[in-house]
Structures are given as C-alpha cells and as structure tokens.
Amino acid sequence: MKNRCLSKCKSWLFIFMMLLLFKVGYIQGVCFEDERKALLEIKASLQELSNYYGVDNPLSTWVNYSSRECCDWERIKCDITNEHVTHLSLSNMFGKHESYYDYPGQMWLLDFSPFLRFKELISLDLSYNDLGHITATTGLDRLSSLKKLEILNLSANYIQTDILRSFGAITSLKTLDLSHLYGVNNYPPPHDISELFALENLEVLDLTGCSYYGTLQMQGIVVDI
C-alpha cells in the first residue's frame, strides 16, 4: 500500500514538473502584445530616414509573427521573470556617425508615444540618431509616465531648443546623458541646468561639450561639463 502511494506521488510530481518545464519553455522570449506592437511602430518610424541613408532593413530581427519572439530581438532586454521590456539600446541606428560634427540633411521624426507602453523600462539609449528639436519638444516630457526609467541617453543629437524643463517630471532618472547636443551651426544655445533641480534621484549628469550654465544643489551628483 505504501509503495503504491509512493509511486502515485512520484507520478503526480513528474506530471507537475513536466507542466512547469513546458510553461517556462513557452514563455521564454515572449513579450507582451502591446510592447511588441510598440517596437514595430518604432521600427516603422525608421523607414524614411533609413532610405535616405541607404540603410537596408534596420532592426532586421524585429519582424511580426517571426519565430523569434520580441524579447530575443536585437537591442532589447527583458526582465527574466515578468518578460517586460526593460532596456532599449537604439543608439546610432543609421550607422553613419563616426563623428557628431556632421550636420544631417534629414531628421528622425521619432514619436515618443510607443515608448509609453514600456511600463517596466529602466534604460533608453537614443544617442547618435539625428533627433531634432521638433521631436524633443513634442515628446520628451511624456516619458514622465515611465516611473522606472533610470537611464536616458540623448547624446550627439541635434536638439537646439531648451529641453531641460522636459525632464523635470522624470524623477526616477539616475543617469542623464545630454553630451554633445548640437543646434544651429553645430553650436547649442546656453541653458540653465538649475532647471533639473526636481530630479531628486539623479546621480550622473553628462553635459560634455554643451553650453550650459548654472548650478545644481544636489548632494552626491556627478556632473560632467
């Protein structure tokens, strides 16, 4: 009787383990549908500028209904437990930047709306991407809805307007890279960095090569100018 009970328990344990392994295998690499759609919208926004630079099929692994699920796509990292997108590394999407001194003939008209669906996003790198001031002034402040965003890199883009106040509500930021932002004639206008005073969690601020002035009265922050 005891052996029969032990055998039955082992059978149920085996079935449970098989179901667990199947579930883990099933969700491996799978991300949420709204995040998948957002990624594909970001890719679609690259098309016009990709054609301009002659870049063939950027983000080639970002394909709808592909065998590779979106957490396995290039330039993306997901949380291994909940499968939400946490890191987007979209630097130098057009592969043309050996230097940030060459003014582009056309800008990437990036819509920030798709990024708002990545509620678990921790890091966003958009450096070296020919982003212009129109994009910056019509979307950056929307990133304040991303409550877990800690790292934002916008370096080496052509943003000539004052964008510092756009970051005021992104209080989760710990690292902000605004180095080598270039405006008209490759020289950015001066802006007062004291407008970043609301970023209470900020630890690293990179303003290298930019015409900023003012001071930040924040304990422990490292500022590169």
N, CA, C and O of each residue as an XYZ file, in Angstrom:
900
protein
N       0.831     -1.212      0.000
C       0.000      0.000      0.000
C       0.868      1.265      0.000
O       0.620      2.244     -0.704
N       1.920      1.168      0.858
C       2.823      2.301      0.964
C       3.554      2.528     -0.352
O       3.759      3.669     -0.766
N       3.951      1.429     -1.015
C       4.654      1.543     -2.287
C       3.764      2.125     -3.381
O       4.210      2.900     -4.226
N       2.465      1.721     -3.339
C       1.516      2.249     -4.321
C       1.343      3.748     -4.148
O       1.282      4.489     -5.130
N       1.264      4.194     -2.903
C       1.105      5.634     -2.618
C       2.339      6.410     -3.066
O       2.241      7.493     -3.645
N       3.510      5.824     -2.781
C       4.752      6.478     -3.172
C       4.872      6.577     -4.692
O       5.312      7.595     -5.227
N       4.478      5.518     -5.370
C       4.523      5.506     -6.832
C       3.571      6.538     -7.424
O       3.895      7.215     -8.400
N       2.383      6.648     -6.812
C       1.389      7.620     -7.295
C       1.879      9.048     -7.098
O       1.682      9.909     -7.956
N       2.523      9.290     -5.951
C       3.045     10.637     -5.665
C       4.149     11.014     -6.657
O       4.228     12.153     -7.117
N       4.993     10.038     -6.973
C       6.056     10.284     -7.939
C       5.485     10.608     -9.316
O       6.018     11.445    -10.044
N       4.377      9.922     -9.662
C       3.747     10.177    -10.959
C       3.207     11.589    -11.037
O       3.384     12.280    -12.040
N       2.538     12.018     -9.953
C       1.995     13.375     -9.933
C       3.125     14.417     -9.944
O       3.003     15.462    -10.583
N       4.215     14.127     -9.237
C       5.351     15.036     -9.221
C       5.968     15.150    -10.608
O       6.358     16.239    -11.030
N       6.057     14.033    -11.313
C       6.602     14.037    -12.668
C       5.740     14.884    -13.601
O       6.246     15.672    -14.400
N       4.408     14.698    -13.478
C       3.489     15.479    -14.320
C       3.612     16.966    -14.027
O       3.618     17.792    -14.940
N       3.713     17.303    -12.729
C       3.839     18.708    -12.335
C       5.115     19.330    -12.904
O       5.096     20.450    -13.414
N       6.225     18.586    -12.810
C       7.498     19.086    -13.323
C       7.456     19.270    -14.834
O       8.009     20.238    -15.355
N       6.811     18.357    -15.536
C       6.704     18.471    -16.983
C       5.888     19.696    -17.377
O       6.239     20.414    -18.314
N       4.783     19.929    -16.645
C       3.950     21.106    -16.922
C       4.715     22.390    -16.649
O       4.587     23.364    -17.391
N       5.521     22.397    -15.571
C       6.308     23.583    -15.226
C       7.344     23.866    -16.293
O       7.528     25.013    -16.698
N       8.022     22.823    -16.752
C       9.028     22.990    -17.803
C       8.399     23.467    -19.101
O       8.981     24.277    -19.823
N       7.205     22.959    -19.393
C       6.500     23.384    -20.606
C       6.138     24.853    -20.536
O       6.270     25.582    -21.519
N       5.674     25.292    -19.351
C       5.285     26.692    -19.186
C       6.487     27.612    -19.312
O       6.413     28.648    -19.971
N       7.618     27.230    -18.670
C       8.825     28.044    -18.754
C       9.313     28.129    -20.194
O       9.697     29.199    -20.663
N       9.296     26.999    -20.890
C       9.707     26.983    -22.288
C       8.791     27.791    -23.166
O       9.232     28.405    -24.138
N       7.513     27.798    -22.830
C       6.535     28.514    -23.644
C       6.711     30.019    -23.563
O       6.591     30.726    -24.564
N       7.004     30.514    -22.332
C       7.087     31.966    -22.178
C       8.474     32.508    -22.490
O       8.665     33.723    -22.541
N       9.462     31.606    -22.704
C      10.810     32.078    -22.968
C      10.850     32.965    -24.212
O      10.496     32.536    -25.310
N      11.284     34.200    -24.017
C      11.414     35.103    -25.145
C      10.139     35.812    -25.555
O      10.163     36.648    -26.458
N       9.030     35.498    -24.914
C       7.752     36.101    -25.292
C       7.578     37.427    -24.558
O       7.818     37.501    -23.353
N       7.166     38.465    -25.263
C       6.864     39.715    -24.580
C       5.397     40.069    -24.804
O       4.704     39.425    -25.592
N       4.943     41.081    -24.114
C       3.537     41.431    -24.162
C       3.157     42.042    -25.510
O       3.960     42.723    -26.148
N       1.931     41.788    -25.925
C       1.496     42.175    -27.262
C       1.563     43.682    -27.480
O       1.958     44.133    -28.555
N       1.176     44.476    -26.459
C       1.225     45.928    -26.644
C       2.667     46.426    -26.766
O       2.930     47.413    -27.454
N       3.597     45.743    -26.097
C       5.001     46.112    -26.223
C       5.556     45.684    -27.580
O       6.349     46.404    -28.187
N       5.142     44.522    -28.047
C       5.547     44.077    -29.385
C       5.096     45.086    -30.443
O       5.873     45.464    -31.320
N       3.844     45.517    -30.355
C       3.324     46.483    -31.320
C       4.082     47.804    -31.243
O       4.350     48.433    -32.267
N       4.426     48.221    -30.026
C       5.176     49.468    -29.858
C       6.540     49.374    -30.524
O       6.991     50.325    -31.163
N       7.193     48.233    -30.375
C       8.503     48.025    -31.006
C       8.393     48.098    -32.523
O       9.243     48.693    -33.185
N       7.371     47.507    -33.060
C       7.190     47.526    -34.514
C       6.862     48.934    -35.013
O       7.232     49.290    -36.132
N       6.176     49.732    -34.204
C       5.904     51.117    -34.572
C       7.194     51.938    -34.589
O       7.387     52.784    -35.462
N       8.066     51.685    -33.628
C       9.359     52.370    -33.593
C      10.166     52.015    -34.830
O      10.769     52.889    -35.453
N      10.181     50.738    -35.186
C      10.899     50.315    -36.391
C      10.324     50.999    -37.627
O      11.080     51.460    -38.482
N       9.013     51.069    -37.733
C       8.375     51.683    -38.902
C       8.774     53.159    -39.036
O       8.894     53.674    -40.148
N       8.976     53.835    -37.897
C       9.334     55.249    -37.947
C      10.749     55.472    -38.481
O      11.112     56.593    -38.837
N      11.545     54.404    -38.537
C      12.914     54.499    -39.044
C      12.993     54.454    -40.569
O      14.019     54.807    -41.150
N      11.923     54.025    -41.207
C      11.991     53.667    -42.609
C      12.430     54.819    -43.517
O      13.308     54.643    -44.361
N      11.827     55.982    -43.347
C      12.134     57.104    -44.235
C      13.605     57.509    -44.140
O      14.264     57.710    -45.160
N      14.113     57.628    -42.920
C      15.498     58.032    -42.756
C      16.463     56.914    -43.156
O      17.572     57.182    -43.618
N      16.043     55.683    -42.979
C      16.857     54.546    -43.412
C      17.043     54.576    -44.931
O      18.132     54.316    -45.442
N      15.962     54.895    -45.638
C      16.049     55.019    -47.094
C      16.983     56.162    -47.488
O      17.744     56.058    -48.451
N      16.910     57.249    -46.729
C      17.736     58.427    -47.004
C      19.224     58.085    -46.897
O      20.032     58.537    -47.708
N      19.576     57.279    -45.887
C      20.969     56.911    -45.667
C      21.359     55.608    -46.368
O      22.516     55.193    -46.308
N      20.412     54.975    -47.021
C      20.709     53.729    -47.706
C      20.956     52.565    -46.774
O      21.713     51.649    -47.095
N      20.315     52.603    -45.615
C      20.446     51.515    -44.642
C      19.368     50.483    -44.927
O      18.176     50.787    -44.869
N      19.783     49.276    -45.232
C      18.846     48.228    -45.629
C      18.309     47.478    -44.415
O      19.065     46.856    -43.669
N      17.011     47.547    -44.231
C      16.305     46.778    -43.208
C      16.914     46.916    -41.809
O      17.458     45.950    -41.276
N      16.826     48.106    -41.215
C      17.307     48.266    -39.840
C      16.455     47.424    -38.885
O      15.272     47.193    -39.133
N      17.063     46.978    -37.810
C      16.373     46.129    -36.839
C      15.737     44.926    -37.538
O      14.539     44.678    -37.409
N      16.547     44.200    -38.266
C      16.054     43.111    -39.114
C      15.389     41.982    -38.335
O      14.573     41.242    -38.885
N      15.735     41.848    -37.056
C      15.110     40.778    -36.258
C      13.743     41.180    -35.722
O      13.008     40.345    -35.194
N      13.400     42.465    -35.859
C      12.099     42.938    -35.387
C      11.058     42.664    -36.470
O      10.728     43.543    -37.265
N      10.558     41.461    -36.490
C       9.623     41.041    -37.532
C       8.370     40.467    -36.882
O       8.455     39.602    -36.011
N       7.230     40.944    -37.301
C       5.972     40.450    -36.747
C       5.740     38.999    -37.164
O       6.040     38.597    -38.288
N       5.203     38.236    -36.232
C       4.904     36.820    -36.460
C       6.155     36.027    -36.824
O       6.079     35.047    -37.567
N       7.305     36.449    -36.302
C       8.537     35.713    -36.555
C       8.681     34.582    -35.556
O       7.988     34.539    -34.539
N       9.591     33.663    -35.859
C       9.834     32.558    -34.947
C      10.573     33.027    -33.698
O      10.519     32.373    -32.656
N      11.256     34.152    -33.802
C      11.948     34.712    -32.643
C      11.038     35.734    -31.980
O      10.648     36.720    -32.605
N      10.703     35.504    -30.731
C       9.821     36.428    -30.036
C      10.585     37.691    -29.654
O      11.816     37.708    -29.648
N       9.839     38.749    -29.334
C      10.454     40.067    -29.254
C      11.457     40.243    -28.118
O      12.297     41.138    -28.204
N      11.414     39.455    -27.084
C      12.441     39.547    -26.045
C      13.774     39.002    -26.533
O      14.802     39.212    -25.889
N      13.768     38.309    -27.656
C      15.000     37.810    -28.260
C      15.489     38.716    -29.392
O      16.530     38.448    -29.992
N      14.755     39.774    -29.685
C      15.157     40.667    -30.762
C      16.410     41.449    -30.362
O      16.697     41.630    -29.179
N      17.142     41.902    -31.367
C      18.343     42.696    -31.126
C      18.010     44.019    -30.429
O      16.932     44.585    -30.610
N      18.968     44.491    -29.627
C      18.906     45.782    -28.934
C      17.828     45.842    -27.844
O      17.443     46.929    -27.413
N      17.349     44.694    -27.406
C      16.293     44.644    -26.396
C      16.703     43.718    -25.264
O      17.305     42.669    -25.493
N      16.373     44.112    -24.045
C      16.474     43.213    -22.907
C      15.143     43.213    -22.170
O      14.499     44.251    -22.020
N      14.747     42.047    -21.720
C      13.511     41.907    -20.955
C      13.823     41.390    -19.560
O      14.860     40.764    -19.338
N      12.942     41.650    -18.642
C      13.053     41.073    -17.309
C      12.831     39.566    -17.417
O      11.868     39.131    -18.049
N      13.701     38.771    -16.815
C      13.625     37.316    -16.983
C      12.445     36.701    -16.229
O      12.079     35.552    -16.479
N      11.858     37.451    -15.320
C      10.738     36.901    -14.558
C       9.378     37.319    -15.097
O       8.460     36.501    -15.153
N       9.233     38.574    -15.494
C       7.907     39.020    -15.946
C       7.828     39.292    -17.444
O       6.755     39.605    -17.961
N       8.978     39.174    -18.159
C       9.032     39.299    -19.620
C       8.717     40.689    -20.157
O       8.501     40.842    -21.359
N       8.684     41.697    -19.309
C       8.501     43.075    -19.787
C       9.824     43.621    -20.324
O      10.895     43.261    -19.836
N       9.744     44.484    -21.323
C      10.937     45.141    -21.865
C      11.489     46.106    -20.816
O      10.762     46.944    -20.283
N      12.793     45.974    -20.527
C      13.423     46.837    -19.529
C      14.539     47.708    -20.104
O      14.830     48.770    -19.554
N      15.168     47.280    -21.198
C      16.274     48.037    -21.787
C      16.105     48.125    -23.300
O      15.879     47.118    -23.972
N      16.216     49.342    -23.824
C      16.193     49.572    -25.269
C      17.459     50.322    -25.656
O      17.655     51.471    -25.259
N      18.309     49.674    -26.425
C      19.558     50.282    -26.876
C      19.434     50.617    -28.358
O      19.730     49.787    -29.216
N      18.998     51.831    -28.649
C      18.721     52.254    -30.021
C      19.724     53.308    -30.494
O      19.370     54.204    -31.261
N      20.948     53.202    -30.047
C      21.991     54.153    -30.423
C      22.458     53.925    -31.857
O      22.576     52.785    -32.308
N      22.725     55.037    -32.578
C      23.335     55.000    -33.911
C      22.603     54.035    -34.850
O      23.205     53.118    -35.409
N      21.320     54.253    -35.010
C      20.504     53.347    -35.807
C      20.865     53.373    -37.296
O      20.542     52.433    -38.023
N      21.520     54.420    -37.749
C      21.786     54.559    -39.178
C      23.249     54.290    -39.529
O      23.639     54.391    -40.692
N      24.049     53.951    -38.534
C      25.407     53.508    -38.753
C      26.298     54.483    -39.488
O      27.236     54.062    -40.166
N      26.035     55.775    -39.377
C      26.797     56.743    -40.168
C      27.687     57.637    -39.317
O      28.482     58.408    -39.854
N      27.567     57.545    -38.022
C      28.211     58.530    -37.158
C      29.606     58.103    -36.727
O      29.759     57.379    -35.743
N      30.612     58.541    -37.448
C      31.971     58.443    -36.949
C      32.300     59.697    -36.145
O      33.233     59.713    -35.342
N      31.525     60.732    -36.376
C      31.706     61.988    -35.659
C      30.350     62.632    -35.474
O      29.456     62.444    -36.300
N      30.181     63.400    -34.388
C      28.924     64.093    -34.163
C      28.965     65.517    -34.723
O      28.117     66.342    -34.384
N      29.946     65.803    -35.575
C      30.059     67.146    -36.133
C      29.376     67.302    -37.483
O      29.206     68.423    -37.964
N      28.988     66.206    -38.091
C      28.379     66.282    -39.414
C      26.882     66.526    -39.295
O      26.131     65.659    -38.850
N      26.464     67.711    -39.697
C      25.038     68.037    -39.577
C      24.243     67.220    -40.599
O      24.604     67.190    -41.775
N      23.169     66.559    -40.165
C      22.418     65.687    -41.072
C      21.535     66.472    -42.026
O      21.160     67.611    -41.748
N      21.209     65.861    -43.140
C      20.320     66.506    -44.089
C      18.867     66.239    -43.775
O      17.983     66.919    -44.295
N      18.610     65.257    -42.932
C      17.238     64.884    -42.606
C      17.209     64.358    -41.175
O      18.174     63.757    -40.702
N      16.089     64.592    -40.495
C      15.972     64.199    -39.096
C      15.053     62.988    -38.932
O      14.168     62.733    -39.748
N      15.297     62.253    -37.844
C      14.408     61.151    -37.480
C      13.230     61.741    -36.712
O      13.392     62.215    -35.588
N      12.061     61.710    -37.312
C      10.859     62.261    -36.682
C      10.252     61.211    -35.755
O       9.220     60.610    -36.052
N      10.910     61.015    -34.653
C      10.523     59.979    -33.696
C       9.318     60.407    -32.876
O       9.282     61.508    -32.327
N       8.343     59.531    -32.801
C       7.176     59.738    -31.950
C       7.430     58.988    -30.646
O       7.664     57.780    -30.660
N       7.386     59.698    -29.517
C       7.670     59.065    -28.234
C       6.496     58.249    -27.691
O       6.651     57.538    -26.697
N       5.344     58.339    -28.317
C       4.160     57.651    -27.800
C       4.353     56.144    -27.609
O       3.934     55.616    -26.579
N       4.979     55.419    -28.570
C       5.160     53.978    -28.369
C       5.953     53.633    -27.116
O       5.718     52.588    -26.508
N       6.886     54.490    -26.720
C       7.703     54.205    -25.551
C       6.883     54.180    -24.259
O       7.289     53.568    -23.271
N       5.746     54.838    -24.275
C       4.932     54.923    -23.064
C       4.326     53.582    -22.678
O       3.811     53.435    -21.570
N       4.378     52.607    -23.569
C       3.826     51.281    -23.273
C       4.807     50.382    -22.541
O       4.447     49.296    -22.086
N       6.049     50.839    -22.430
C       7.055     50.040    -21.725
C       7.100     50.462    -20.260
O       8.002     51.188    -19.843
N       6.141     50.011    -19.500
C       5.978     50.445    -18.115
C       7.120     50.002    -17.207
O       7.309     50.580    -16.137
N       7.877     48.997    -17.607
C       8.988     48.497    -16.799
C      10.344     48.963    -17.347
O      11.389     48.462    -16.932
N      10.321     49.913    -18.270
C      11.557     50.352    -18.921
C      12.492     51.028    -17.920
O      12.097     51.941    -17.196
N      13.750     50.555    -17.896
C      14.765     51.088    -16.995
C      15.773     51.948    -17.744
O      16.221     52.975    -17.234
N      16.129     51.528    -18.954
C      17.183     52.216    -19.700
C      16.762     52.454    -21.150
O      16.247     51.554    -21.814
N      16.991     53.689    -21.636
C      16.669     54.052    -23.013
C      17.835     54.839    -23.602
O      18.177     55.917    -23.115
N      18.440     54.292    -24.653
C      19.571     54.933    -25.321
C      19.166     55.331    -26.737
O      18.898     54.470    -27.575
N      19.121     56.633    -27.002
C      18.768     57.176    -28.313
C      19.890     58.036    -28.876
O      19.636     58.913    -29.701
N      21.097     57.808    -28.456
C      22.226     58.641    -28.874
C      22.585     58.426    -30.344
O      22.314     57.368    -30.911
N      23.206     59.454    -30.958
C      23.668     59.404    -32.349
C      22.560     59.022    -33.331
O      22.730     58.106    -34.136
N      21.446     59.712    -33.267
C      20.310     59.291    -34.089
C      19.662     60.395    -34.913
O      18.569     60.189    -35.441
N      20.293     61.560    -35.042
C      19.701     62.642    -35.829
C      18.312     63.035    -35.330
O      17.419     63.343    -36.119
N      18.148     63.018    -34.023
C      16.910     63.538    -33.445
C      16.987     65.050    -33.426
O      18.009     65.616    -33.038
N      15.918     65.708    -33.839
C      15.900     67.162    -33.891
C      15.059     67.766    -32.783
O      14.426     67.055    -32.003
N      15.062     69.109    -32.727
C      14.365     69.793    -31.649
C      12.854     69.628    -31.741
O      12.168     69.704    -30.722
N      12.320     69.403    -32.938
C      10.878     69.201    -33.072
C      10.452     67.946    -32.332
O       9.454     67.947    -31.612
N      11.214     66.876    -32.513
C      10.941     65.633    -31.798
C      11.049     65.834    -30.298
O      10.199     65.369    -29.538
N      12.094     66.526    -29.874
C      12.340     66.708    -28.447
C      11.242     67.502    -27.769
O      10.828     67.169    -26.659
N      10.765     68.552    -28.428
C       9.782     69.420    -27.786
C       8.369     68.879    -27.849
O       7.478     69.411    -27.186
N       8.144     67.837    -28.627
C       6.780     67.292    -28.732
C       6.646     65.915    -28.098
O       5.642     65.232    -28.304
N       7.652     65.498    -27.325
C       7.502     64.167    -26.769
C       8.284     63.828    -25.524
O       7.885     62.937    -24.774
N       9.393     64.518    -25.278
C      10.243     64.129    -24.165
C       9.526     64.139    -22.827
O       9.722     63.240    -22.008
N       8.693     65.155    -22.600
C       8.019     65.253    -21.310
C       7.062     64.090    -21.063
O       6.703     63.819    -19.917
N       6.641     63.390    -22.136
C       5.746     62.252    -21.974
C       6.423     61.091    -21.246
O       5.751     60.244    -20.659
N       7.744     61.057    -21.288
C       8.463     59.969    -20.644
C       8.290     59.979    -19.127
O       8.692     59.036    -18.447
N       7.693     61.043    -18.602
C       7.460     61.113    -17.155
C       6.512     60.025    -16.672
O       6.464     59.738    -15.476
N       5.758     59.416    -17.579
C       4.849     58.332    -17.190
C       5.585     57.016    -16.969
O       5.008     56.058    -16.455
N       6.868     56.967    -17.360
C       7.682     55.765    -17.153
C       8.333     55.865    -15.781
O       9.422     56.423    -15.648
N       7.688     55.339    -14.785
C       8.081     55.532    -13.398
C       9.342     54.783    -12.995
O       9.885     55.024    -11.916
N       9.822     53.870    -13.854
C      11.020     53.097    -13.525
C      12.220     53.463    -14.392
O      13.267     52.823    -14.298
N      12.079     54.481    -15.230
C      13.161     54.885    -16.123
C      14.295     55.516    -15.313
O      14.106     56.546    -14.667
N      15.468     54.894    -15.353
C      16.608     55.354    -14.576
C      17.739     55.900    -15.435
O      18.512     56.741    -14.976
N      17.847     55.434    -16.677
C      18.958     55.836    -17.547
C      18.402     56.336    -18.880
O      17.657     55.628    -19.558
N      18.770     57.551    -19.242
C      18.339     58.134    -20.517
C      19.539     58.772    -21.201
O      20.204     59.638    -20.631
N      19.811     58.336    -22.428
C      20.944     58.853    -23.195
C      20.445     59.474    -24.493
O      19.920     58.782    -25.366
N      20.616     60.789    -24.608
C      20.228     61.527    -25.818
C      21.434     62.202    -26.456
O      21.271     63.128    -27.251
N      22.613     61.767    -26.131
C      23.830     62.453    -26.582
C      23.989     62.431    -28.101
O      23.467     61.554    -28.790
N      24.725     63.423    -28.597
C      25.069     63.524    -30.021
C      23.853     63.558    -30.929
O      23.827     62.892    -31.964
N      22.853     64.329    -30.548
C      21.709     64.602    -31.405
C      21.653     66.107    -31.657
O      22.403     66.868    -31.047
N      20.768     66.537    -32.552
C      20.723     67.938    -32.970
C      19.511     68.636    -32.369
O      18.546     68.964    -33.058
N      19.595     68.850    -31.061
C      18.491     69.445    -30.316
C      18.920     70.830    -29.872
O      19.734     70.973    -28.960
N      18.370     71.852    -30.517
C      18.823     73.214    -30.270
C      17.949     73.964    -29.276
O      18.312     75.046    -28.815
N      16.821     73.401    -28.954
C      15.916     74.093    -28.048
C      16.186     73.710    -26.599
O      16.931     72.767    -26.332
N      15.593     74.425    -25.683
C      15.767     74.137    -24.264
C      14.913     72.928    -23.885
O      13.686     73.018    -23.838
N      15.564     71.802    -23.618
C      14.822     70.584    -23.272
C      14.923     70.241    -21.794
O      14.311     69.275    -21.340
N      15.692     71.023    -21.039
C      15.932     70.655    -19.646
C      14.644     70.584    -18.830
O      14.478     69.689    -18.002
N      13.744     71.518    -19.063
C      12.493     71.508    -18.295
C      11.627     70.302    -18.630
O      10.731     69.949    -17.864
N      11.893     69.661    -19.782
C      11.128     68.469    -20.158
C      11.426     67.286    -19.251
O      10.630     66.350    -19.163
N      12.584     67.326    -18.570
C      12.969     66.208    -17.713
C      12.495     66.364    -16.277
O      12.643     65.447    -15.469
N      11.935     67.503    -15.959
C      11.582     67.808    -14.575
C      10.693     66.786    -13.910
O      10.809     66.547    -12.708
N       9.795     66.171    -14.687
C       8.843     65.221    -14.098
C       9.324     63.778    -14.145
O       8.663     62.888    -13.610
N      10.486     63.532    -14.788
C      11.006     62.163    -14.864
C      11.882     61.939    -13.635
O      13.094     61.760    -13.754
N      11.282     61.948    -12.488
C      12.014     61.963    -11.224
C      12.732     60.655    -10.920
O      13.549     60.604    -10.001
N      12.447     59.609    -11.665
C      13.115     58.328    -11.429
C      14.526     58.297    -12.022
O      15.297     57.386    -11.720
N      14.876     59.282    -12.864
C      16.171     59.277    -13.548
C      17.345     59.305    -12.571
O      17.381     60.093    -11.627
N      18.311     58.410    -12.837
C      19.551     58.387    -12.079
C      20.742     58.816    -12.944
O      21.703     59.402    -12.447
N      20.663     58.515    -14.246
C      21.728     58.896    -15.173
C      21.109     59.579    -16.381
O      20.222     59.022    -17.028
N      21.578     60.795    -16.690
C      21.075     61.557    -17.828
C      22.258     62.035    -18.655
O      23.085     62.805    -18.168
N      22.345     61.585    -19.899
C      23.447     61.948    -20.792
C      22.926     62.870    -21.888
O      22.178     62.450    -22.770
N      23.338     64.137    -21.814
C      22.973     65.144    -22.816
C      24.228     65.708    -23.485
O      24.228     66.836    -23.977
N      25.277     64.919    -23.494
C      26.550     65.395    -24.024
C      26.492     65.584    -25.540
O      25.804     64.851    -26.252
N      27.233     66.587    -26.010
C      27.403     66.858    -27.438
C      26.068     67.017    -28.172
O      25.882     66.474    -29.261
N      25.152     67.760    -27.570
C      23.923     68.132    -28.282
C      24.251     69.349    -29.141
O      24.819     70.328    -28.658
N      23.888     69.276    -30.419
C      24.250     70.346    -31.337
C      23.014     70.979    -31.955
O      22.049     70.295    -32.297
N      23.064     72.303    -32.090
C      21.948     73.041    -32.650
C      22.337     73.719    -33.941
O      23.019     73.131    -34.780
N      21.905     74.954    -34.101
C      22.195     75.711    -35.318
C      23.705     75.908    -35.452
O      24.372     76.308    -34.498
N      24.237     75.622    -36.645
C      25.671     75.737    -36.918
C      26.508     74.889    -35.974
O      27.660     75.209    -35.679
N      25.901     73.795    -35.502
C      26.572     72.837    -34.621
C      26.926     73.397    -33.246
O      27.754     72.822    -32.539
N      26.302     74.524    -32.858
C      26.546     75.070    -31.524
C      25.219     75.190    -30.781
O      24.312     75.883    -31.244
N      25.096     74.530    -29.649
C      23.841     74.611    -28.895
C      23.749     75.927    -28.134
O      24.769     76.425    -27.658
N      22.584     76.490    -28.009
C      22.429     77.696    -27.204
C      22.596     77.359    -25.731
O      22.358     76.216    -25.341
N      22.996     78.310    -24.904
C      23.180     78.040    -23.478
C      21.842     77.842    -22.765
O      20.848     78.493    -23.087
N      21.839     76.939    -21.799
C      20.641     76.693    -20.995
C      21.035     76.518    -19.544
O      22.152     76.100    -19.240
N      20.131     76.833    -18.665
C      20.384     76.813    -17.227
C      20.110     75.418    -16.666
O      18.968     74.958    -16.682
N      21.152     74.741    -16.169
C      20.973     73.379    -15.667
C      20.226     73.334    -14.341
O      19.840     72.258    -13.884
N      20.016     74.498    -13.715
C      19.273     74.501    -12.461
C      17.822     74.074    -12.664
O      17.111     73.791    -11.700
N      17.385     74.029    -13.932
C      16.025     73.566    -14.215
C      15.849     72.071    -13.936
O      14.730     71.558    -13.946
N      16.959     71.381    -13.687
C      16.904     69.945    -13.392
C      16.799     69.668    -11.891
O      16.964     68.527    -11.459
N      16.529     70.695    -11.106
C      16.544     70.554     -9.647
C      15.554     69.510     -9.143
O      15.749     68.942     -8.068
N      14.481     69.249     -9.915
C      13.447     68.319     -9.460
C      13.865     66.856     -9.574
O      13.182     65.977     -9.049
N      14.977     66.586    -10.252
C      15.416     65.198    -10.431
C      16.132     64.732     -9.165
O      17.361     64.683     -9.114
N      15.360     64.398     -8.168
C      15.878     64.111     -6.838
C      16.712     62.844     -6.758
O      17.481     62.673     -5.812
N      16.576     61.946     -7.741
C      17.328     60.696     -7.730
C      18.540     60.719     -8.653
O      19.248     59.719     -8.777
N      18.781     61.860     -9.303
C      19.860     61.957    -10.281
C      21.223     61.784     -9.621
O      21.533     62.422     -8.615
N      22.043     60.888    -10.223
C      23.379     60.623     -9.705
C      24.469     61.039    -10.692
O      25.536     61.499    -10.286
N      24.198     60.877    -11.999
C      25.186     61.214    -13.027
C      24.521     62.078    -14.093
O      23.480     61.715    -14.639
N      25.130     63.219    -14.380
C      24.637     64.130    -15.415
C      25.807     64.489    -16.326
O      26.767     65.124    -15.891
N      25.722     64.079    -17.589
C      26.801     64.337    -18.543
C      26.378     65.439    -19.504
O      25.462     65.263    -20.307
N      27.062     66.582    -19.410
C      26.788     67.738    -20.263
C      28.028     68.112    -21.075
O      28.181     69.266    -21.477
N      28.901     67.153    -21.313
C      30.159     67.399    -22.020
C      29.913     68.020    -23.392
O      29.086     67.535    -24.164
N      30.637     69.093    -23.686
C      30.561     69.715    -24.999
C      29.334     70.561    -25.225
O      29.037     70.919    -26.364
N      28.611     70.892    -24.169
C      27.393     71.700    -24.320
C      27.543     73.036    -23.605
O      28.320     73.164    -22.659
N      26.787     74.029    -24.069
C      26.852     75.372    -23.492
C      25.795     75.534    -22.407
O      24.789     76.218    -22.598
N      26.035     74.901    -21.276
C      25.110     75.023    -20.159
C      25.740     75.871    -19.063
O      26.961     76.003    -18.987
N      24.905     76.433    -18.230
C      25.400     77.232    -17.120
C      24.519     76.976    -15.906
O      23.529     76.248    -15.983
N      24.891     77.582    -14.785
C      24.108     77.400    -13.576
C      24.679     76.290    -12.702
O      25.690     75.676    -13.043
N      24.026     76.042    -11.579
C      24.477     75.025    -10.638
C      23.308     74.159    -10.199
O      22.144     74.553    -10.263
N      23.668     72.961     -9.750
C      22.674     72.048     -9.182
C      23.034     71.802     -7.732
O      24.103     71.269     -7.434
N      22.160     72.180     -6.842
C      22.399     71.978     -5.422
C      21.830     70.625     -5.008
O      20.804     70.538     -4.334
N      22.536     69.560     -5.437
C      22.071     68.204     -5.154
C      23.244     67.404     -4.607
O      24.316     67.362     -5.210
N      23.035     66.782     -3.479
C      24.106     66.051     -2.812
C      24.429     64.751     -3.554
O      23.533     63.983     -3.904
N      25.725     64.518     -3.787
C      26.162     63.253     -4.348
C      26.115     63.161     -5.858
O      26.503     62.128     -6.403
N      25.661     64.180     -6.562
C      25.555     64.109     -8.016
C      26.911     64.368     -8.670
O      27.683     65.208     -8.207
N      27.195     63.638     -9.752
C      28.407     63.828    -10.533
C      28.021     64.504    -11.850
O      27.234     63.955    -12.622
N      28.566     65.682    -12.105
C      28.257     66.436    -13.315
C      29.498     66.558    -14.181
O      30.527     67.057    -13.727
N      29.409     66.099    -15.442
C      30.494     66.268    -16.403
C      30.115     67.359    -17.386
O      29.088     67.262    -18.057
N      30.932     68.395    -17.476
C      30.683     69.515    -18.385
C      31.927     69.756    -19.243
O      31.934     70.657    -20.082
